[in-house]
Amino acid sequence: MSHRILIVDDEPNIVISLEYLMKKEGFQVVVATNGDAALEQASAFLPELILLDVMMPKKSGFEVCQALRANPALTGVKIIMLTAKGRETEVTKGLALGADAYITKPFSTKDLVLQIKSMLA
């Protein structure tokens, strides 16, 4: 059985490339383009890992991360924040709210895939 990944980003080009990359690696993929949709998809799809942008409509990635961590049904899900916001305060905030990793854009797709495989192993 392949791992389930939820991609949460409001930038269509990033969603398309991440979705293609994850499917090419054999993962089942679902996409959400705003914070509210992310929470709905997480509850319905029960992903094992979420790639989560910070700057999004409706709810920020920080708010989504906090809500995910408060949901008992999603306690085991891994969260990688994937964002252009790379200041130390934002990285610290993301990790403090429960993200397992914080990767700033632009990023190496090869490194991202290695990190995902490592987290899901």
CORQUIVEN-V321343 format. One record per pair of residues at least 24 apart in sequence whose C-alpha atoms are under 10 Angstrom apart, sorted by the first residue. I is the first residue (numbers start at 0). J is the second residue. D is the distance in whole Angstrom. If there is no record, write none. Layout:
BEGIN
i={I | I}
j={J | J}
d={D | D}
END
This chain:
BEGIN
i={0 | 0 | 0 | 1 | 1 | 1 | 1 | 2 | 2 | 2 | 2 | 2 | 2 | 2 | 2 | 3 | 3 | 3 | 3 | 3 | 3 | 3 | 3 | 3 | 3 | 3 | 4 | 4 | 4 | 4 | 4 | 4 | 4 | 4 | 4 | 4 | 4 | 4 | 4 | 4 | 4 | 5 | 5 | 5 | 5 | 5 | 5 | 5 | 5 | 5 | 5 | 5 | 5 | 5 | 5 | 5 | 6 | 6 | 6 | 6 | 6 | 6 | 6 | 6 | 6 | 6 | 6 | 6 | 6 | 6 | 7 | 7 | 7 | 7 | 7 | 7 | 7 | 7 | 7 | 7 | 7 | 7 | 7 | 7 | 7 | 7 | 7 | 7 | 7 | 8 | 8 | 8 | 8 | 8 | 8 | 8 | 8 | 8 | 8 | 8 | 8 | 8 | 8 | 9 | 9 | 9 | 9 | 9 | 9 | 9 | 10 | 10 | 10 | 16 | 17 | 17 | 17 | 17 | 20 | 20 | 20 | 20 | 21 | 21 | 21 | 24 | 24 | 32 | 32 | 33 | 33 | 33 | 33 | 33 | 34 | 34 | 34 | 34 | 34 | 34 | 34 | 35 | 35 | 35 | 36 | 37 | 37 | 37 | 38 | 38 | 38 | 38 | 38 | 41 | 41 | 41 | 41 | 42 | 42 | 42 | 42 | 45 | 45 | 45 | 45 | 46 | 46 | 46 | 46 | 46 | 47 | 47 | 47 | 47 | 47 | 47 | 47 | 47 | 48 | 48 | 48 | 48 | 48 | 48 | 48 | 48 | 48 | 49 | 49 | 49 | 49 | 49 | 49 | 49 | 49 | 49 | 50 | 50 | 50 | 50 | 50 | 50 | 50 | 50 | 50 | 50 | 50 | 50 | 51 | 51 | 51 | 51 | 51 | 51 | 51 | 51 | 52 | 52 | 52 | 52 | 52 | 52 | 52 | 52 | 52 | 52 | 53 | 53 | 53 | 53 | 53 | 53 | 53 | 54 | 54 | 54 | 54 | 60 | 60 | 61 | 61 | 61 | 61 | 61 | 61 | 61 | 61 | 62 | 62 | 63 | 64 | 64 | 64 | 64 | 64 | 64 | 65 | 65 | 65 | 65 | 65 | 66 | 66 | 67 | 67 | 67 | 68 | 68 | 68 | 69 | 76 | 77 | 77 | 77 | 78 | 78 | 79 | 79 | 79 | 79 | 81 | 81 | 81 | 82}
j={25 | 26 | 27 | 25 | 26 | 27 | 28 | 26 | 27 | 28 | 46 | 47 | 48 | 116 | 119 | 27 | 28 | 29 | 44 | 45 | 46 | 47 | 48 | 49 | 76 | 119 | 28 | 29 | 30 | 41 | 44 | 45 | 46 | 47 | 48 | 49 | 50 | 76 | 77 | 78 | 115 | 29 | 30 | 31 | 37 | 40 | 41 | 44 | 45 | 46 | 47 | 48 | 49 | 50 | 51 | 78 | 30 | 31 | 32 | 37 | 40 | 41 | 46 | 48 | 49 | 50 | 51 | 52 | 79 | 81 | 31 | 32 | 33 | 34 | 36 | 37 | 38 | 40 | 41 | 49 | 50 | 51 | 52 | 53 | 55 | 60 | 63 | 80 | 81 | 32 | 33 | 34 | 37 | 50 | 51 | 52 | 53 | 54 | 55 | 56 | 60 | 81 | 82 | 33 | 34 | 52 | 53 | 54 | 55 | 56 | 52 | 54 | 55 | 108 | 50 | 108 | 111 | 112 | 108 | 109 | 111 | 112 | 108 | 112 | 115 | 112 | 116 | 56 | 57 | 57 | 58 | 59 | 60 | 63 | 58 | 59 | 60 | 61 | 62 | 63 | 64 | 59 | 62 | 63 | 63 | 63 | 64 | 67 | 63 | 64 | 66 | 67 | 70 | 67 | 72 | 73 | 76 | 67 | 70 | 72 | 73 | 72 | 73 | 75 | 76 | 73 | 75 | 76 | 77 | 78 | 73 | 74 | 75 | 76 | 77 | 78 | 118 | 119 | 75 | 76 | 77 | 78 | 79 | 99 | 115 | 118 | 119 | 76 | 77 | 78 | 79 | 80 | 81 | 98 | 99 | 115 | 77 | 78 | 79 | 80 | 81 | 82 | 98 | 100 | 101 | 102 | 111 | 115 | 78 | 79 | 80 | 81 | 82 | 98 | 101 | 102 | 79 | 80 | 81 | 82 | 83 | 84 | 101 | 102 | 103 | 104 | 80 | 81 | 82 | 83 | 84 | 89 | 93 | 81 | 82 | 83 | 84 | 93 | 98 | 89 | 92 | 93 | 94 | 95 | 96 | 97 | 98 | 93 | 96 | 96 | 93 | 94 | 95 | 96 | 97 | 98 | 93 | 95 | 96 | 97 | 98 | 96 | 97 | 96 | 97 | 98 | 96 | 97 | 98 | 97 | 119 | 115 | 118 | 119 | 115 | 118 | 111 | 114 | 115 | 118 | 105 | 106 | 111 | 106}
d={10 | 9 | 9 | 6 | 5 | 6 | 10 | 5 | 6 | 9 | 8 | 7 | 8 | 10 | 8 | 5 | 6 | 8 | 8 | 8 | 5 | 5 | 7 | 9 | 10 | 10 | 5 | 7 | 9 | 9 | 9 | 9 | 5 | 6 | 5 | 6 | 7 | 10 | 9 | 10 | 10 | 5 | 6 | 7 | 8 | 8 | 7 | 8 | 9 | 6 | 8 | 6 | 5 | 6 | 8 | 10 | 5 | 6 | 8 | 8 | 10 | 10 | 10 | 9 | 6 | 5 | 6 | 9 | 10 | 10 | 5 | 6 | 7 | 8 | 9 | 6 | 10 | 10 | 10 | 7 | 6 | 5 | 6 | 9 | 9 | 8 | 10 | 9 | 9 | 5 | 7 | 9 | 9 | 8 | 7 | 5 | 8 | 8 | 7 | 9 | 9 | 9 | 9 | 6 | 9 | 8 | 10 | 8 | 6 | 7 | 9 | 10 | 9 | 9 | 9 | 8 | 10 | 10 | 8 | 10 | 10 | 8 | 10 | 8 | 10 | 8 | 10 | 8 | 10 | 6 | 7 | 8 | 9 | 9 | 4 | 6 | 7 | 9 | 8 | 6 | 9 | 9 | 10 | 8 | 10 | 7 | 10 | 9 | 7 | 9 | 8 | 7 | 10 | 8 | 10 | 8 | 9 | 9 | 9 | 8 | 8 | 8 | 7 | 10 | 8 | 8 | 9 | 7 | 9 | 10 | 9 | 10 | 7 | 5 | 6 | 9 | 10 | 8 | 9 | 5 | 4 | 6 | 8 | 10 | 8 | 8 | 8 | 7 | 6 | 5 | 6 | 8 | 10 | 10 | 10 | 10 | 9 | 6 | 5 | 6 | 6 | 10 | 10 | 10 | 10 | 10 | 10 | 9 | 7 | 6 | 5 | 6 | 8 | 9 | 9 | 10 | 9 | 6 | 5 | 5 | 8 | 9 | 10 | 10 | 10 | 10 | 7 | 7 | 6 | 8 | 7 | 9 | 9 | 10 | 8 | 9 | 8 | 8 | 10 | 9 | 8 | 6 | 10 | 10 | 7 | 9 | 9 | 10 | 9 | 10 | 8 | 9 | 10 | 6 | 7 | 7 | 9 | 9 | 6 | 7 | 9 | 9 | 10 | 10 | 9 | 10 | 8 | 6 | 9 | 10 | 10 | 9 | 7 | 8 | 10 | 10 | 9 | 9 | 8 | 10 | 9 | 9 | 10 | 9}
END
